[in-house]
């Protein structure tokens, strides 16, 4: 390479000053391109140092804490990185306001938030940013309460058929009601007829197989209770207790299909 191809003096592209094109004033390029005749950079050492500081940001961009040595990170800690990425302390997401950093859970970054209702909770930054979490849980409760019972847009008078064909009725105060306050109509009919809630081992069977036909004459009370032993004495004791338990119920149920005289029938006396 002829020496005349390398400029003796070179003007810095940033400050505009001219310096001898030597290693004293210019840094060498990290890798020399064969097509380039000049092995030195286009900015002087002073300007290049300022660019390095600015590109490295030797202070944390979140809290302005000086970074150590030649650390090229933008943040001094994970706390600053998480808070800065979420908008910092005071950032508001729906009903939640970011108040502090929280320790990660299962590798997921979290922040502590205060809800408008006053409750504080720790939530993941991803569901918070995409709007999956909008409150401490109070918003969901308000929505559910606002659509409960006759306020629900799909309210049909508290009576509907499920996908299996059974009819459910809204009776939240009934002992046999499910978590949503609904009870199967055939269970309700049998319970009201017997004057008591059904036991855990009992169920109601439809005689004609039609699940929506809950007329009293179409319902039968079944029990899944089994003897707890194999010895004759144990089976006998179980049978006496079973007859005593259902004595009154059987008389009520039998009265639906037979004349009044059936009420006078006698069953096995458990005391005999």
Secondary structure, DSSP 4 states (H G I P E B T S, - for coil): --GGGS-SEEE-TTT--EEESSTTTEEEPSS--TT-S--EEEEEHHHHHHHHHHHHTSB-TTT-PBPPTT---S-SSHHHHHHHHHT-TT-EETTEEEEEEEEEETTEEEEEEEETTS-EEEEEHHHHHTTS--SSSHHHHHHHHHTSGGGSTT--TTEEE-TTS-EEEE-TTSTT--TTSEEEHHHHHHHHHHTSPPPTTEEEEETTS-TT---GGGEEEEE----S-SSHHHHHHHHHHHHHHHHHHHHHHHTTTS-GGGGG-----TT-
